[in-house]
């Protein structure tokens, strides 16, 4: 059973391993993935500007969702930007991304915002549309 919990600073190394695993599955040239990978990793400083949640399975972090802490307004829609949603390759397509997305959506709505805003990797567009997300101009 997968558990979702807020991340702590002690989780950073394992979070970055999850991100590496997920990014390497993207439909991009390997060189592009290798060159851009470090920009997706989180540091202690990043934790001042994001709220991060992790999915735990068998005492291992297998998924990560990170929310920006600042409110963003687009077309009269006030929301929080989903900074990233990552699931390790061997746990993809098992509902973990959905559980993480549902968790961050509930957090955002509990803060009285309209919802979550996402700048999605093109590979992930179908996933976010399946979660009821709509494309904004």
N, C-alpha and C positions, 0 to 999 in steps of 0.2 A: 504494500500500500504506500503510495507516494504522499508525503507530507509537505506542505508549503509553510515556510516560516520566514520572518525577516532575516536578512543576512547580517552578519557581523564582520568587523574588520578581520577577524581570524579566518574568515572564509575566502579572502581575496585570492590566494593562490589556486584554490580549487575552482573558484568562479572563473578565473582566467583560463584554466584547463578546459572548462565547459565551453567557453567562448571559442577557444582554438578549435575544438572538435566540431562545433557548429559551423564556424566560418569556412572550414576546409570542405564542407559539403556544398557550399554555394556554387551556383553555375557561373563561375568566373575563371579566367585563366589562373593556373597555379601561381604564376609569378605575381599577379595582382594580389592574390590572397596573401602570399608571403610578405609582400611589401606593405600591405595595409594592416596586417594582423595586429601589430602593436598598438595601433590607434584605437582598436576596439577593447583592449585590455583596460581594466580598472586599476586605480591606485588608491592609496589611503586618502589622498586629496579629493578624488572623485566622490568619495563617500560623504563629503560636505555638501554636495550638490545633487545627489541622487538618493532615492529610497530603493533599496534592492531587496528582492525576495528570491529565495532559493527553493527548489524542489529536491527533496531528499528521498532516496530509494536505497534500501539496504545500507544505511548510514553513509551514503555518498551523495554529493551534490550532482544531480543529473540535469538540472535546468536552472535558468536564471532569468529574472525579469527586473529591469531597472527603470524607475520613473524619475524624470527631472523633478526638482522641488518647486520650480517656478511655474506660475500659471501662464498659459499662452491663450490668446484670443485670435480666432480665425473665423471670419464671416459670422460674427456674433455668437460663436461657439466658444465657450470658456472651458478649457481642459488642461490636462497635464500631459506632457509629451512622454511617450514610451521611448526611453533612450535605447533599449535593447531587449530582445527576447531570444534566448538561446537554449537549445536542448542538445545534449551530447548525441552523436550520430546513432548509437545503438539503442537509444531511447526515443528517437523521433517517431512520430506517427502512432504514439501510444496514449495520447491524451494529456501528456505533461504540459505541452505548450498551452493547451486550452485551459488547464487548471491554473497555470501561472497568469494567463491573460484574464481569466475570470477573477482571480484574486486582486490583481491591480485595478481592474475595472471597479470592483466593490470598494476598494480603498479610495479611489478617486471620487466615486459617487458619495461616499460617506463624508467627504470633505466639501460636499455641496457644489461640485463642479459638474458641467454637462457631460463630461466623459473623457475618454482617452484619445489623444491625437498620436498618429503614427506616421513616420517617414519610413515606409517599408522598403526593404530590399526587394527587388523585382520578383525573386523566387518566392517571397512570402505573401504576395498580394492575394492569392487565392485563400490562404489561411485567414487573413484579416477580413476579407469579404465574407467568409463563412461564419465569422464571429459577429456579423452585422455591421461591420465598419463600412462607411461610405466614403467615396473619393471626394475630396474637396478641391476646389479651384486653387 
